[in-house]
Amino acid sequence: MICLGIESTAHSFGVGVVNEQCEILANEITMYSPKEGGIHPREAANHHADKGPGILKLAMEKAGISKKEIDIIAFAQGPGLGPCLRTGATMARTLSLNLKKPIVGVNHCVAHLEIGRGLFKCQDPVLLYVSGGNTQVIAFANGKYRVFGETLDIGIGNMLDKFGRVMGMPFPAGPTIEKMAREGNRFIEFPYSVKGMDIAFSGILTAALAKRGKHDIADISHSLQETTFAMLVEVTERAMAHLGASEVLLGGGVAQNKRLQEMVTIMAEERDARMFVPPGSLCTDNGAMIAWTGLLMNKAGVALEISETQVDQRYRTDDVDVVWR
């Protein structure tokens, strides 16, 4: 069984092809980069519409299959930016109708967890999901993926991009901040905003920007990372303790940060737990994770009528009926 997945929740448009052994036959991605400022949804959607057909063709060539060999079409149904989601959904509907194949709508956040489970064969990991638009601690409990903690304002990636934008860094700013942070050697106190199991980043962003011109940018970057990552590790460890979990999985674009990986690894080792992180191309938004999750869902009997394929910009992780587990 082969599934083709389409990812288009934000600035990335990806097409992945995966089989039921979780072998990734293709995973092609193109990214929209704004000339200035943050992501402009309409411009990103236009980019996806323009580049999408070429990425689809490239993925098919990389997978070495014909369209007739595809058994399932999956697409990211949400959460995400409306115009971008609708572009991917339109392509998925077209393929489903033309090929007469079942179509499955996938929750983007759940897909980050499922691709990690599929790759590493881990059973019940706590997912620290850190990306531009999302920051959540997710785990399976009582038949659903539950959100045990999340940002109360903006995602960690969004916060880093806002900081980088003011500092004149290219988009996305995370890699530049990570590089700068390695050169920092002085820690600056910033607000540490953990509220129960939830976290907030707006205050620390304001504080970091206020240090501009008063401290070396490397020291600000170092302190910004150390503080926010400590917050993330704290709530993740608390979720693991609550669940008695012995596995932790990283997902989302920010999960590529080596310092964050190091901090989570230390926490996991101290708990005698295992830590997993997918390769970079599967941490960022990608079609392979959509394909794999769609395949799992379809094998469990999930398929949508075309009339049911409308996107949901606020599709909650804990709204998904996890019938495949």
C-alpha positions as a printed Julia matrix, in Angstrom:
325×3 Matrix{Float64}:
   0.0    0.0     0.0
   1.38   3.42   -1.0
   0.17   6.81    0.19
   0.95  10.22   -1.29
   0.82  13.06    1.22
   0.59  16.8     0.63
   1.78  19.32    3.24
   0.85  23.0     2.85
   0.07  24.4     6.3
   2.39  27.41    6.17
   5.52  28.43    4.24
   6.44  24.9     3.13
   4.83  22.88    0.36
   5.79  19.24    0.41
   4.86  16.0    -1.31
   5.82  12.71    0.29
   5.36   9.12   -0.82
   5.44   6.4     1.85
   4.67   2.67    1.95
   3.18   0.67    4.8
   6.61  -0.25    6.18
   7.19   3.49    6.73
   9.78   3.52    4.0
   9.99   7.02    2.6
  10.07   6.68   -1.18
  10.1   10.44   -1.75
   9.93  13.61    0.32
  10.21  16.74   -1.79
   9.8   20.22   -0.3
   9.8   23.81   -1.51
   9.73  26.77    0.85
   8.31  30.25    0.44
  10.66  32.92    1.82
   9.18  36.39    2.28
  11.26  39.31    1.01
  10.64  41.09    4.29
   8.6   40.58    7.44
   6.86  37.34    8.32
   4.85  34.91    6.24
   2.23  36.52    4.02
  -0.49  33.83    3.68
  -1.69  34.84    0.22
   1.83  35.1    -1.15
   2.72  31.73    0.39
  -0.4   30.17   -1.15
   0.49  31.62   -4.56
   3.97  30.13   -4.17
   2.46  26.72   -3.38
   0.09  26.89   -6.35
   2.98  27.84   -8.65
   5.55  25.32   -7.37
   3.19  22.51   -6.33
   2.81  20.69   -9.66
   6.57  20.59  -10.13
   7.12  19.24   -6.62
   4.46  16.58   -7.24
   6.18  15.52  -10.46
   9.58  15.46   -8.75
   8.25  13.31   -5.9
   6.72  10.8    -8.3
   9.99  10.56  -10.22
  11.98  10.15   -7.0
   9.62   7.42   -5.77
   9.86   5.64   -9.11
   6.14   4.97   -9.33
   3.25   5.96  -11.56
   0.13   7.69  -10.33
  -1.79   4.47  -10.85
   0.32   2.81   -8.14
  -0.85   5.28   -5.48
  -3.47   3.77   -3.17
  -4.32   6.74   -0.92
  -4.18  10.53   -1.12
  -3.58  12.38    2.16
  -3.39  16.1     2.85
  -2.82  18.39    5.8
  -6.3   19.46    6.86
  -5.05  21.81    9.61
  -4.06  23.62   11.7
  -2.39  26.27    9.58
  -2.85  29.29    7.35
  -6.15  29.19    5.47
  -4.96  30.11    1.96
  -2.03  27.69    2.19
  -4.15  24.82    3.51
  -6.73  25.33    0.79
  -4.07  25.17   -1.93
  -2.87  21.76   -0.75
  -6.42  20.48   -0.23
  -7.38  21.48   -3.78
  -4.49  19.51   -5.24
  -5.39  16.5    -3.07
  -9.03  16.61   -4.16
  -8.02  16.8    -7.81
  -5.73  13.78   -7.48
  -8.34  11.81   -5.55
 -11.05  12.44   -8.12
  -8.82  11.86  -11.16
  -7.24   8.68   -9.79
 -10.41   7.48   -8.03
  -8.48   6.95   -4.81
  -9.62   7.5    -1.2
  -8.72  10.83    0.39
  -7.75  11.37    4.04
  -7.4   14.66    5.95
  -4.54  14.65    8.45
  -3.93  16.75   11.55
  -0.53  18.36   11.02
   0.49  18.17   14.7
  -0.42  14.5    15.02
   1.59  13.77   11.87
   4.76  15.05   13.55
   4.26  12.47   16.28
   3.28   9.59   14.03
   6.27   9.92   11.7
   8.55   9.66   14.73
   6.72   6.57   15.98
   6.92   5.02   12.54
  10.61   5.72   12.06
  11.85   4.66   15.5
   9.19   2.07   16.41
   8.78   3.81   19.76
   5.51   3.0    21.53
   4.19   5.87   23.65
   6.56   8.83   23.44
   5.82  12.26   24.81
   6.21  14.62   21.84
   7.8   18.02   22.35
   6.45  19.72   19.26
   8.26  22.98   18.54
   7.72  24.85   15.28
   6.96  28.3    13.94
   3.25  28.31   14.67
   2.99  25.58   17.29
   4.48  24.68   20.65
   2.84  21.74   22.39
   3.64  18.78   24.63
   1.55  15.89   23.27
   1.02  12.28   24.36
  -1.51   9.5    23.83
  -3.95   8.93   26.68
  -7.46   7.47   26.86
  -7.95   7.08   23.13
  -6.72  10.49   21.99
  -3.6   12.56   21.62
  -3.8   14.93   24.55
  -2.12  18.32   24.84
  -0.43  18.3    28.24
   1.04  21.76   27.82
   1.27  24.45   25.17
   2.14  28.05   24.45
  -0.34  30.61   25.7
   0.63  33.18   23.08
   3.03  32.49   20.17
   5.0   29.45   19.02
   8.69  29.18   19.87
   9.66  29.42   16.18
   7.51  32.5    15.69
   9.17  34.11   18.71
  12.65  33.37   17.36
  11.68  34.73   13.93
  10.31  37.95   15.44
  13.54  38.42   17.38
  15.64  37.66   14.31
  13.65  40.01   12.12
  14.38  42.98   14.38
  18.03  41.92   14.57
  18.3   41.82   10.78
  18.58  38.04   10.46
  17.25  36.1     7.43
  14.02  34.06    7.63
  13.81  31.6     9.27
  15.97  33.05   12.04
  16.41  29.92   14.16
  19.61  28.63   12.49
  21.26  32.07   12.73
  20.29  32.45   16.39
  21.66  28.97   17.11
  24.97  29.87   15.47
  25.17  33.19   17.34
  24.31  31.5    20.63
  27.37  29.24   20.36
  29.53  32.38   20.46
  27.82  33.8    23.56
  29.53  33.35   26.94
  27.57  35.64   29.25
  24.12  34.75   30.57
  21.51  37.51   30.75
  18.5   37.09   33.01
  15.21  36.92   31.1
  11.64  36.25   32.31
  11.06  32.54   32.88
   7.38  32.11   32.07
   6.11  28.63   32.96
   2.5   28.6    34.14
   1.6   25.14   35.32
   2.06  23.02   32.21
   1.85  25.97   29.81
   4.43  28.5    28.71
   4.49  32.0    27.25
   7.08  33.65   25.03
   5.87  37.23   24.47
   7.44  38.55   27.67
  10.85  37.07   27.01
  10.74  38.36   23.42
  10.06  41.9    24.67
  12.87  41.58   27.23
  15.33  40.27   24.63
  14.56  43.07   22.19
  15.03  45.61   25.0
  18.64  44.38   25.39
  19.46  45.3    21.79
  22.37  47.7    21.74
  23.07  47.11   25.44
  24.54  43.64   25.16
  26.37  41.61   22.55
  23.9   39.88   20.21
  25.68  36.55   20.79
  25.04  36.82   24.55
  21.4   37.77   23.94
  20.95  34.81   21.56
  22.64  32.44   24.02
  20.48  33.6    26.93
  17.3   33.55   24.85
  17.91  29.94   23.85
  18.95  28.77   27.3
  15.9   30.28   28.99
  13.24  29.23   26.49
  14.66  25.74   26.04
  14.79  25.23   29.82
  11.1   26.15   29.92
  10.33  23.6    27.21
  12.33  20.85   28.91
  10.63  21.53   32.25
   7.08  21.07   30.98
   8.1   18.05   28.89
   9.65  16.36   31.91
   6.57  17.11   33.98
   4.37  15.44   31.35
   6.66  12.41   31.32
   6.5   12.15   35.09
   2.71  12.4    35.04
   2.4    9.64   32.45
   5.27   7.49   33.66
   6.66   7.75   30.13
  10.07   6.36   29.23
  10.29   7.86   25.71
  10.46  11.44   24.48
  10.28  12.5    20.83
  11.15  15.85   19.26
   9.25  17.25   16.29
   8.89  20.53   14.4
  11.45  22.77   12.76
  12.96  24.06   16.02
  13.68  20.43   17.0
  16.69  20.63   14.66
  18.43  22.92   17.18
  21.4   20.99   18.59
  21.3   22.77   21.96
  17.64  21.87   22.45
  18.43  18.27   21.52
  21.28  18.27   24.04
  19.1   19.61   26.86
  16.31  17.09   26.19
  18.87  14.28   26.0
  20.28  15.21   29.42
  16.78  15.26   30.91
  15.91  11.9    29.33
  19.11  10.24   30.53
  18.51  11.48   34.07
  15.08   9.84   33.92
  16.49   6.64   32.39
  14.38   7.37   29.3
  15.08   7.3    25.57
  15.08  10.37   23.33
  14.33  10.32   19.59
  14.68  13.05   16.98
  13.94  12.53   13.25
  16.38  13.76   10.58
  16.01  17.42    9.67
  13.87  16.85    6.57
  11.3   15.07    8.77
  11.4   17.64   11.59
  10.34  20.5     9.35
   6.91  20.47    7.72
   6.93  17.71    5.11
   4.69  15.55    2.97
   6.11  12.22    4.19
   4.66  12.64    7.67
   1.26  13.47    6.15
   1.48  10.4     3.9
   2.43   8.05    6.74
  -0.32   9.3     9.05
  -2.87   9.18    6.24
  -1.86   5.59    5.52
  -2.34   4.61    9.18
  -5.72   6.31    9.25
  -6.94   4.71    6.03
  -5.87   1.24    7.15
  -8.09   1.84   10.19
 -11.03   2.65    7.91
 -10.8    6.44    7.66
 -11.72   8.03    4.33
 -13.49  11.28    3.52
 -16.1   12.28    1.02
 -14.96  15.22   -1.08
 -17.59  17.33    0.68
 -15.86  16.58    4.0
 -12.41  17.79    2.94
 -12.77  21.41    4.0
  -9.72  22.66    5.91
  -9.69  23.71    9.57
  -7.22  26.45   10.47
  -7.68  25.7    14.19
  -7.77  21.9    14.02
  -6.91  20.91   17.59
  -4.62  17.96   18.28
  -7.05  16.65   20.89
  -9.99  16.82   18.47
  -8.59  13.93   16.42
 -10.31  10.56   16.87
  -7.28   8.25   16.99
  -8.98   5.11   15.67
  -5.73   3.58   14.37
  -4.35   2.95   17.88
